[in-house]
Amino acid sequence: MDRIDAMRAFITVVSEGSFTRAAERLDMSPQLVSKYVSRLEERLGARLLNRTTRKVHLTEAGHRYARRAQQVLDDIDDMDSQLNDLQQGARGQLRISAPVSFATRHLAPLICHFQRAHPLVSIDLQLNDRKVDIVEEGFDIALRIGHLKSSSMIAKLIAPVRLVMCAAPAYLAQHGMPSSPDELKNHRYLRYSYMEDNAGFPANEWLRPTGHEPSGDMICNNGEVLVNAAVEGAGIIVQPTFICGAAIAEGKLKVILPQYEPNAMGLYAVYAHRKLLASKVRCFIDFMEGYFGDPPYWDNFDRKTSPLPE
């Protein structure tokens, strides 16, 4: 009797909760499913399931074996899927959710280059700064920027995302260059609505919303708008360099308190699970890896003239 078939029958009984439902799912008779599980128990020399007329219950040995058996079956399915990819290649529609500002500035070339390499893949790109429900909303991949938190999703780091505090030279000439985080309280702040708390950023207390916004401050859910406002002299921003880096390199913005730069965030590709990962998803994730450079090209200013620290 094939050991893999026996393992698959056992895991299906565990997931379905009965031999009858497992048989329906596997398209075989309940008697054959029971035979598979019994032979597996004989081979292992341990009872995996306690059977009753209505339900089955895992034994302690069954709990341990089920975890390992599921991993083995997942690895086998994943290996088969990858080998199949070599024969068929990436194809089908790839639905991607991405942050607005990052996508508008940096994603179009990557997607075009990807489709040249994989012409049978069509792209449905949806831009939104909120965290979409990947499974519920039918996305294959979500690109997210932030600090990685525990999740049932799988996340792959694509590139570091550096944050800097900056303002226009004209604004600093009028209001003064802050020499310490405490002096920021005397300045106007252009606040990003979705800014995460950053424990590694001494200015965090000044940046955190208090429920009472000082007169003259601005809040917006789009970083590009805030960068443009800062260039016009409206106040100080904290933004990723993939948005404000060009303005810094051109001298339109100047970095403030570089010695207190916030901890870097990350650009992550997030997807639902590894089992039977579609070739279009795997190929896109592999294509993104290293695409933006190390460090990312948006951080490669002329460092002789840029106020960004080495």
N, C-alpha and C positions, 0 to 999 in steps of 0.2 A: 504493500500500500504506500502511495506517495506521501512522504512526510509533510510536504508543503500543502497538499490538498487536505490532509488531516488537520494541520494547523489552521488553515483557512476555515474549515468546517467548525472547529472549536471556537474560533474568534467570532464567527457569524452567530453561533448559538449564544455566545456571551452578549453580543450587541443586540440581538433580537429578543433575547429572553426566553426562547423556547425552541425546541427542535423543529416543530412544525413551521414556524415562521422562518427559521433558518433554511429549511428545505425549500420553501417557496422562493426565497431570495436566491438560493444557489441552483434552483431548477433541478432538484433531485428529490428522491423520496426521503421521508423522515427516518426510515429504517437505515438507509445508507449513511445519512448524517450521523445517526447514533453509532453505527458501526465504525465510522471514521474516528469519532471521539473515543470510543471504547478501545480501539487499537492504539490510539495515541497514549491513553492512560496505561495500557499494558506495556508499551515501549518505555515509558517514563518510570513505571513502577510506582505511580502515585495517582490518587483520585483527584481529578481536577474539578468535577462538578458533583454536587448532591442533587439528585433528581427526585421530583415529586410528580404527581399526576398533573399539576397545573403549572409549576414553575421549576426553574433550575437555579441553583445557587452556587457560586464559586466557593471552593475550599480555599484555605490559606495557600496551598500549593498552586491552586488554580489562579489566584490573584497574581502571584509572582510570575507564573508562566505566561499569563495573558499579556502582561506588560511587555515582556521580551518578545513574545511571538508577534504582537502587533508591530513592533519595531522592525522585526525581520521581514514581515510581509510588506510593510511600507517601503523598505529598502529594495526589495525585489521588484515591486511595482514601479518604483522610481527608476531603477536600472532599466527595466523593460521600456519605460517611456522615453528615456534618453536614447536608447538604441533605435527606437522607432523614429525619433527626431532626425537621426542621421539619414534615414531612408526618405522621409517625407519633407523635412525642413520646416521652418516656421511659416505658418499660414493662418488666415482668419483675421477677425477684427480684434484689436487690442484696445481696451477701454482704460484710459489713464486719467486720474485726477491729479491736479498739480496746483501749487500756489500761484496766484495771479502774477505778481511782480517777477518772480523767478522765471515763470514760463514765458512771459512776454519778452524778457530780455535775453534768455539763454537757452530755451528749449527747442525753438524752431530748427536751428542747424542740426542738433542732435537727431531729431525725428527725421529730418530729410536724409541725413546720412544713413540712419538705420534702415529707412525704407529702400534706399538704393541697394543696400546689402541684402535686404529681405523684401523683395518686391511683392510677395504674395501676402504681406501683412498690411491691413488697413488700420488706420489710427482714428480713434474717437477720443479727442482730448477735451476734457472739461476743466475749466479754471475756477477754483473756489478756495478761499483761505480758511474755510471751516474744515473740521476733521470729518470727512465723509465716512459713512458706514460701508466699507468695501463690499462686504457680502450682500447686505440688504439692498444697496444701490447698484449692484452689478458691475463693479470695477474689477479689473484684473490687477492693477497696480495703483497705489497712491504715493505720490512724492510728498514727503512731509519734512518740514524744517523745525528743529527744536532740539531738546534734550531727550534722549531715548528713555522711555518709561516702560515698565513691565507691561506686557500685553500678550493676548493670545495670537496676535499677528506675528509674522516673521518680518524682520526689518534688516536691510543691508545698507551699511554706510556707503554713500556715493562720494561725498566730498565734505570737508569741514566748512563751516559757515562762520566767518569772522564778523564780530560786531565792533563798531567804533562809534564814539561820540564825536559829533562835529557840528560846525556852524559856519556861516559865511564870514569871510574876513571883514566885510562892512559891519555885520552885526557885532563881531568881537571888538572892532575898533570903537563902536559906540558904547557897548555895555561892559567891555573888559574881558580879558582872557582869564577864566577860572584857574587858580593854582592848586585847589584842593576840592574834593567832593562837597565839602560843607558850603563852599561859595556858590554852588549850583542853585541854591535856594533863591538867589537873587536874580535868576535868569528865567526867561520864558522857555518852556519846553513843548515841543511838538510830539505828542504822545501817540504811539501806535497801539490800537485797541487790543490787539492780541499778544502784546508783549508778555513773555513769561518772566516770573520772578527768577533772578539769577543770584544765587548765594555767593558767587565768586566776584560780584560787582559791588564795590564799596558805595557807589552812587545809587544803589538799589532803593534805599529808603526814600531818597528824593524822587525817584522815578515812579514808585508804586502809587497807584491811585488812592486818594484818601476820602473820596466821596465829596470833597469840596475842591473844585478846580480853581486855581488862582486866576485872576482876571488877566486876559490876554493869551492864555494858553490855548492850544489846539489839540484836538483828538481826532484821529482818522483811522479807518481800517485798511488803508492802502499806503504802503511804504513809499511808492513813487511820488504820490501827492505830497507826502511829508518832506521828501528830499527836495522836490521842486520849491516848496515853501521855504525850506531852509536856505536854498540858494538865493531866494528873494530877500533873505534877511529877517525872516519871521521868528527865528529862535533856534534852539539847540535840538538836535535829533540824536537818537541811538538807532542805527540801522545797519543791516548787513552790507558788507563791502560789495556784494554782487549787485546792489542797487546804487550805493553812493560812491563806489570806488572811482568811476569815471570822473565824477565831479571833483573828487579830491585830487586826482591826477591833473586835472585842468586848472586847479587853483581856485575853483568856485566854492569849495568847502575846505575847512581846515580842521584837522583832528584836535580834539580837546582831551587833556589828561590821558595821554597814551599809556602812561605807567599804570593806570587804573582800568585798562581795557577789560571788558567783560569776558568771562569764559566763553570759548567758542562753542557754537551749536553744531549741528550736523544736518546735511541733506540726506534723507533716507528713502530708499525704495521699500515700501511696505506692501506685503501681499498676504493672502489668507492662510495658505498652508503649502507644505512641500510635496505632499503625496500627489502623484500624477500631475506634476506641474506642467502646464502646456508649454510646448516648444516656443511659442510666440512670447510667453512671459519670461522663460529662461533666457532666451536670446536677447531680449531687451535689457534685462538686468545685467547680463554679461557685457552687453554693448556699452552700457552706461559706466561700468567700472573703469576708472582711469580716464574717461573721456574729457573731463574738465581740467586735468593736469594736477600735479602735486608740487607746489601749492596750486590751487585753482587759478586759471588765467586771469580772473577778475582781481586777484591780489597782486598781479605782476605789474605794478606801476613802476615809473622811474623813481627808484628809491633815493636817488641823490637829491631830488627836488621834492619828493613827496614827504609830508609830515608824518607818515606812518612809521612806526619804529621798526628797526631791523629785527 
